[in-house]
Amino acid sequence: MTKREFLKLCGILGLSFPLQSVLSQSDKSEASFSGEVIIIGAGAAGLSAGYLLAQRGIKFRILEASSNFGGRLKRTLEFADFPIPLGAEWLHVGPEVFEEITNGAPVTVKTIGYNADDRYAVWENGALTFDELGDYDDRKFVNSSWFDFFEEYVVPTVAPYIHYHTEVKAIDYSAETVIVETATERFFAEKVLLTVPLKILQAGDISFTPALPQAKVKAIQDATVWGGIKVFLEFSKKFYPSFTEFVIEPESAGQVAYYDAAYGQETNKHILGLFAVGVPAEAYTSLTGDALRDYILEELDMIFAQQASPHYVKHLVQNWSQEPFIRGAYISDYEDWKRVRKLSESVADKLYFAGEAYTSGEDWGGVHAAAEAAREAVEELSG
């Protein structure tokens, strides 16, 4: 069963997302483990894991290859008068997930849901058809983002323990103490939690001694990670609905959608977002600069009766396939849940894995799933 099939079944049966109930099962009890943990990656899972380890009194440090925390939570404040999420944007579960991530610490984050009568469009075979959005559970942050949530409520706890510009090259877990190597340094710990994007492991950027189990290696190499891009365009006039979805065949190839990025924000600006992942994203990721802008405007003019180009103001591009320490969007919605579960399995009671691609297989590909995977990994490694 794929993720999309699973979530569709939940909707048919009237069930809520499963992680909403299980995220809060852990408490702040002290752990039996008394060693040190090295977390590799300061994205959603790495930050969540550090936060939970701190609450349990377990020593840890986070090694981050880039110059900032957040990973695919990246956002900018420079394009509009509200935060533009360049990566993770929507809340796919209920707002209670915020306090579940913080283990009950109070959180004040404003989100907004969509209205059933919001306009929704489908672009197929050169024709645009309109309908009402209907039931749609995802929510938008209001003048905030996933990055802002972590920055305010999680990062203050873990910030002193993050080492930036620290790209891990090798992990030796052959002895009791695990050795983590960069190009210039060595770090030592009893256990290591890897939260790096799956593309990094697929590329072999980190070597392991001994080699990872063959079943683990096969799961890593066989998993499909979608390439992805987000583009934001400001217009002087709004001519588009809340969502415009492209029909992609087969569905498992990926997704393309234009959406009102300013929906629910405290702004008068008209910002349209483009979200594209998988094979259809290649039409955009293969272009840069003016060529990409012109391609998108031509496409929008075709869809919306020549209304885009005359009202274009500026645009912003985030090509996740070209980010050196990420190299893609996220694991395919259509991945086999058994493979996802295999990706999350620990190795030799020393190596642990957490993130949007390393989950229990109930859900994957989202921030809430990454946070839950971090919780499960922390519970396992802390004994």
C-alpha positions as CSV (number, residue, x, y, z in Angstrom):
1,M,0.0,0.0,0.0
2,T,1.4,3.4,-1.0
3,K,1.2,6.5,1.2
4,R,-1.5,8.0,-1.1
5,E,-3.6,4.8,-1.0
6,F,-3.2,4.7,2.8
7,L,-4.3,8.3,3.3
8,K,-7.2,7.9,0.9
9,L,-8.4,4.9,2.8
10,C,-8.3,6.9,6.0
11,G,-10.5,9.5,4.3
12,I,-12.9,6.9,3.1
13,L,-13.2,5.4,6.5
14,G,-13.5,8.7,8.2
15,L,-10.3,8.2,10.1
16,S,-7.8,10.9,11.2
17,F,-4.1,10.8,10.3
18,P,-2.6,8.1,12.5
19,L,0.3,10.2,13.8
20,Q,-1.9,12.7,15.5
21,S,-2.6,10.2,18.2
22,V,0.8,8.6,18.6
23,L,3.0,11.6,18.6
24,S,2.2,12.4,22.2
25,Q,2.7,9.0,23.7
26,S,6.3,9.7,24.8
27,D,7.0,11.6,28.0
28,K,10.0,13.4,29.4
29,S,11.2,10.5,31.5
30,E,14.9,9.9,31.9
31,A,16.5,7.3,29.7
32,S,18.7,4.4,30.7
33,F,21.2,5.3,28.0
34,S,24.0,7.4,29.4
35,G,26.4,7.8,26.5
36,E,26.6,10.5,23.8
37,V,24.7,10.7,20.5
38,I,25.8,12.3,17.3
39,I,23.0,13.6,15.1
40,I,23.8,14.1,11.5
41,G,21.7,16.8,9.9
42,A,19.9,19.8,11.4
43,G,16.6,19.5,9.5
44,A,13.2,18.8,11.0
45,A,14.2,15.3,12.3
46,G,17.6,16.3,13.5
47,L,16.3,19.3,15.4
48,S,13.4,17.3,16.9
49,A,15.7,14.5,18.0
50,G,18.1,17.0,19.7
51,Y,15.2,18.6,21.5
52,L,14.0,15.2,22.8
53,L,17.4,14.1,23.8
54,A,17.9,17.3,25.7
55,Q,14.7,16.7,27.6
56,R,16.0,13.2,28.5
57,G,19.3,14.5,29.7
58,I,21.3,12.7,27.0
59,K,24.4,14.3,25.7
60,F,24.3,15.0,21.9
61,R,25.7,17.2,19.2
62,I,24.3,17.9,15.7
63,L,26.6,18.0,12.7
64,E,25.2,20.1,9.9
65,A,26.9,20.3,6.5
66,S,25.4,23.7,5.5
67,S,25.6,27.1,7.1
68,N,22.1,27.0,8.7
69,F,19.5,24.8,10.4
70,G,16.2,23.8,8.8
71,G,17.1,21.8,5.7
72,R,14.0,21.6,3.6
73,L,12.2,23.9,6.0
74,K,13.9,26.8,4.3
75,R,12.0,30.1,4.0
76,T,12.6,33.7,2.9
77,L,11.4,37.0,4.3
78,E,12.7,39.1,1.4
79,F,10.3,38.3,-1.4
80,A,7.0,39.4,0.1
81,D,5.6,41.0,3.2
82,F,5.0,37.5,4.7
83,P,7.3,34.4,5.0
84,I,7.6,32.5,1.7
85,P,8.2,28.7,2.5
86,L,10.8,27.6,-0.1
87,G,10.4,24.0,1.2
88,A,7.9,22.5,3.5
89,E,4.8,24.7,3.4
90,W,1.5,23.0,4.5
91,L,0.4,21.5,7.8
92,H,-0.9,18.0,6.8
93,V,-2.2,17.1,10.2
94,G,-4.0,18.9,13.0
95,P,-2.5,22.0,14.8
96,E,-2.1,19.9,17.9
97,V,1.0,18.4,16.3
98,F,3.0,21.5,17.4
99,E,2.7,20.8,21.1
100,E,3.2,17.1,20.4
101,I,6.6,18.0,18.8
102,T,7.5,20.1,21.8
103,N,6.3,17.5,24.3
104,G,3.5,19.7,25.7
105,A,5.4,23.0,25.8
106,P,2.8,25.8,24.9
107,V,2.8,26.8,21.2
108,T,1.1,29.8,19.6
109,V,1.1,29.3,15.9
110,K,-1.7,30.6,13.7
111,T,-2.9,28.4,10.8
112,I,-5.9,28.5,8.4
113,G,-7.8,25.9,6.6
114,Y,-9.3,26.0,3.2
115,N,-13.0,26.6,2.5
116,A,-15.0,23.9,0.7
117,D,-16.2,26.5,-1.8
118,D,-12.7,27.7,-2.8
119,R,-12.2,27.6,-6.5
120,Y,-10.2,24.5,-7.7
121,A,-9.1,23.9,-11.3
122,V,-7.7,21.0,-13.3
123,W,-5.5,21.4,-16.3
124,E,-5.7,18.4,-18.7
125,N,-5.1,18.0,-22.4
126,G,-5.0,21.8,-22.9
127,A,-8.4,22.4,-21.2
128,L,-9.1,24.1,-17.8
129,T,-12.1,23.0,-15.8
130,F,-13.3,24.5,-12.5
131,D,-14.9,23.1,-9.5
132,E,-15.1,23.7,-5.7
133,L,-12.2,22.5,-3.6
134,G,-14.5,20.5,-1.3
135,D,-13.0,18.7,1.7
136,Y,-9.3,19.5,2.0
137,D,-7.5,18.9,5.3
138,D,-4.2,20.6,4.7
139,R,-3.7,24.0,6.4
140,K,-1.6,27.0,5.7
141,F,0.6,28.9,8.2
142,V,-0.5,32.5,8.6
143,N,2.4,34.9,8.4
144,S,4.6,32.1,9.6
145,S,6.1,28.8,8.4
146,W,7.4,25.5,9.6
147,F,10.9,27.1,9.7
148,D,9.5,29.8,12.1
149,F,7.9,27.2,14.3
150,F,11.2,25.3,14.7
151,E,13.2,28.5,15.1
152,E,11.0,29.7,18.0
153,Y,10.2,26.6,19.9
154,V,12.9,23.9,19.1
155,V,16.1,25.6,18.1
156,P,16.8,27.6,21.3
157,T,17.2,24.2,23.1
158,V,19.6,22.7,20.6
159,A,21.4,25.7,19.1
160,P,24.5,25.4,21.4
161,Y,25.1,21.9,20.1
162,I,24.9,22.5,16.4
163,H,28.2,22.4,14.4
164,Y,27.8,24.1,11.0
165,H,29.8,23.5,7.9
166,T,30.5,20.0,9.1
167,E,29.9,17.6,6.3
168,V,30.2,13.9,7.4
169,K,32.3,11.7,5.1
170,A,32.6,8.4,6.9
171,I,31.2,6.5,9.8
172,D,33.1,3.6,11.5
173,Y,30.8,1.7,13.8
174,S,33.0,-1.4,14.0
175,A,34.0,-0.8,17.6
176,E,32.2,0.1,20.8
177,T,32.7,3.8,20.1
178,V,31.5,5.1,16.8
179,I,33.8,7.3,14.9
180,V,32.3,10.0,12.7
181,E,34.7,11.7,10.2
182,T,34.6,14.9,8.2
183,A,37.3,16.1,5.9
184,T,39.2,17.6,8.8
185,E,37.8,16.3,12.1
186,R,36.8,13.2,14.0
187,F,33.9,12.9,16.4
188,F,33.2,10.1,18.9
189,A,29.9,8.8,20.3
190,E,28.2,5.7,21.4
191,K,25.4,6.1,18.9
192,V,24.7,8.0,15.7
193,L,21.4,9.2,14.4
194,L,21.4,9.9,10.7
195,T,18.8,12.4,9.4
196,V,20.4,13.3,6.1
197,P,18.3,13.4,3.0
198,L,18.0,10.0,1.3
199,K,19.8,11.2,-1.8
200,I,22.9,11.7,0.2
201,L,23.0,8.0,1.1
202,Q,22.0,7.0,-2.4
203,A,25.0,8.9,-3.8
204,G,27.4,7.2,-1.3
205,D,28.5,10.5,0.1
206,I,28.9,8.8,3.5
207,S,30.9,5.6,3.7
208,F,30.3,3.0,6.4
209,T,32.6,0.6,8.2
210,P,31.5,-2.1,8.2
211,A,29.2,-1.7,5.2
212,L,25.5,-1.4,5.9
213,P,23.5,-4.7,5.7
214,Q,22.6,-5.6,2.2
215,A,18.9,-5.3,2.8
216,K,19.4,-1.8,4.1
217,V,21.5,-0.9,1.1
218,K,19.0,-2.3,-1.3
219,A,16.2,-0.3,0.3
220,I,18.3,2.9,0.0
221,Q,19.1,2.3,-3.6
222,D,15.6,1.2,-4.7
223,A,13.7,4.0,-3.1
224,T,12.4,6.7,-5.4
225,V,13.2,10.3,-4.3
226,W,11.4,12.9,-6.3
227,G,13.4,15.8,-7.7
228,G,11.5,19.0,-7.0
229,I,11.2,22.8,-7.5
230,K,9.2,25.6,-6.1
231,V,8.7,28.9,-7.9
232,F,6.9,32.0,-6.6
233,L,5.6,34.7,-8.9
234,E,4.2,38.1,-7.9
235,F,1.5,39.6,-10.1
236,S,-0.3,42.9,-10.0
237,K,-3.6,41.1,-10.4
238,K,-5.0,37.9,-9.1
239,F,-6.3,35.7,-12.0
240,Y,-6.0,32.2,-10.6
241,P,-7.9,30.0,-8.2
242,S,-6.8,28.5,-4.9
243,F,-5.3,25.5,-6.7
244,T,-4.7,24.5,-10.3
245,E,-3.6,20.9,-10.5
246,F,-2.1,19.2,-13.6
247,V,-3.3,15.7,-14.5
248,I,-0.1,13.6,-14.6
249,E,-0.1,10.1,-16.2
250,P,0.8,7.9,-14.5
251,E,0.0,9.5,-11.2
252,S,3.1,7.9,-9.6
253,A,5.4,10.0,-11.9
254,G,5.0,13.1,-9.8
255,Q,2.9,16.2,-9.3
256,V,2.5,19.7,-10.7
257,A,0.3,22.4,-9.3
258,Y,-0.1,26.2,-9.2
259,Y,-1.5,27.6,-6.0
260,D,-2.4,30.8,-4.2
261,A,0.7,31.2,-2.0
262,A,-0.8,34.3,-0.3
263,Y,-3.9,32.4,0.7
264,G,-4.9,33.4,4.3
265,Q,-1.9,35.8,4.7
266,E,-2.1,39.3,6.1
267,T,-1.2,40.8,2.8
268,N,-2.5,42.6,-0.3
269,K,0.1,41.0,-2.6
270,H,-0.8,38.5,-5.3
271,I,1.7,35.6,-5.0
272,L,1.3,32.5,-7.1
273,G,3.3,29.4,-6.2
274,L,4.4,26.6,-8.5
275,F,5.0,23.2,-6.9
276,A,6.5,20.4,-9.1
277,V,8.0,17.1,-8.1
278,G,9.1,13.9,-9.9
279,V,9.3,13.4,-13.6
280,P,7.1,16.4,-14.6
281,A,9.3,18.7,-12.6
282,E,12.1,18.1,-15.0
283,A,10.5,20.5,-17.5
284,Y,11.2,23.3,-14.9
285,T,14.4,22.1,-13.2
286,S,16.1,21.8,-16.6
287,L,15.8,25.6,-17.1
288,T,17.3,28.5,-15.3
289,G,17.1,32.3,-15.3
290,D,15.0,34.1,-17.9
291,A,14.4,30.8,-19.7
292,L,12.6,29.3,-16.7
293,R,10.6,32.5,-16.1
294,D,9.5,32.7,-19.8
295,Y,8.6,29.1,-19.8
296,I,6.3,29.5,-16.8
297,L,4.7,32.7,-18.0
298,E,4.0,31.1,-21.4
299,E,2.4,28.1,-19.6
300,L,0.3,30.4,-17.4
301,D,-0.7,32.5,-20.3
302,M,-1.9,29.4,-22.0
303,I,-3.8,28.2,-19.0
304,F,-5.3,31.5,-17.9
305,A,-6.1,33.2,-21.3
306,Q,-3.0,35.5,-21.5
307,Q,-3.4,37.0,-18.1
308,A,0.0,36.2,-16.6
309,S,2.6,38.1,-18.7
310,P,0.8,41.5,-18.6
311,H,0.6,41.4,-14.8
312,Y,4.0,39.8,-14.0
313,V,6.1,41.6,-11.4
314,K,8.9,39.3,-10.2
315,H,9.7,35.7,-9.3
316,L,11.8,33.5,-7.0
317,V,13.1,30.0,-7.6
318,Q,14.0,27.2,-5.2
319,N,15.4,24.2,-7.1
320,W,15.8,21.5,-4.5
321,S,17.4,19.1,-7.0
322,Q,20.4,21.5,-7.1
323,E,20.9,21.9,-3.4
324,P,24.3,20.3,-2.7
325,F,23.4,18.7,0.7
326,I,19.8,17.8,-0.3
327,R,19.6,17.1,-4.0
328,G,15.8,16.4,-4.2
329,A,12.4,17.1,-2.8
330,Y,11.3,14.0,-0.8
331,I,10.6,10.3,-1.1
332,S,7.8,9.5,-3.5
333,D,4.2,9.4,-2.2
334,Y,3.9,6.1,-4.0
335,E,6.8,4.4,-2.4
336,D,6.2,0.9,-0.8
337,W,5.6,1.3,2.9
338,K,7.7,-1.8,3.6
339,R,10.7,-0.2,2.0
340,V,10.1,3.0,4.0
341,R,10.1,0.9,7.2
342,K,13.3,-0.8,6.1
343,L,15.0,2.6,5.6
344,S,14.2,3.5,9.2
345,E,15.6,0.3,10.8
346,S,18.6,0.7,13.1
347,V,21.8,-1.1,12.5
348,A,23.9,-2.9,15.2
349,D,22.4,-0.9,18.0
350,K,24.7,2.0,17.0
351,L,23.2,3.6,13.8
352,Y,19.7,5.0,13.8
353,F,17.8,6.7,11.1
354,A,15.0,9.3,11.1
355,G,13.5,11.8,8.7
356,E,10.7,12.1,6.2
357,A,12.0,9.1,4.3
358,Y,12.9,7.0,7.4
359,T,9.6,6.3,9.1
360,S,7.6,3.4,10.4
361,G,5.8,3.2,7.1
362,E,2.5,4.6,8.3
363,D,3.2,8.0,6.8
364,W,6.2,9.7,5.2
365,G,7.3,12.7,3.2
366,G,6.2,15.4,5.6
367,V,7.5,17.4,8.5
368,H,5.1,15.8,11.0
369,A,6.3,12.4,9.8
370,A,10.0,13.4,10.2
371,A,9.3,14.6,13.7
372,E,7.6,11.4,14.7
373,A,10.4,9.3,13.2
374,A,12.8,11.3,15.3
375,R,10.8,10.6,18.4
376,E,10.7,6.9,17.6
377,A,14.5,6.8,17.0
378,V,15.2,8.6,20.3
379,E,13.0,6.2,22.2
380,E,14.8,3.2,20.6
381,L,18.3,4.4,21.1
382,S,17.8,5.7,24.6
383,G,16.6,2.4,25.9
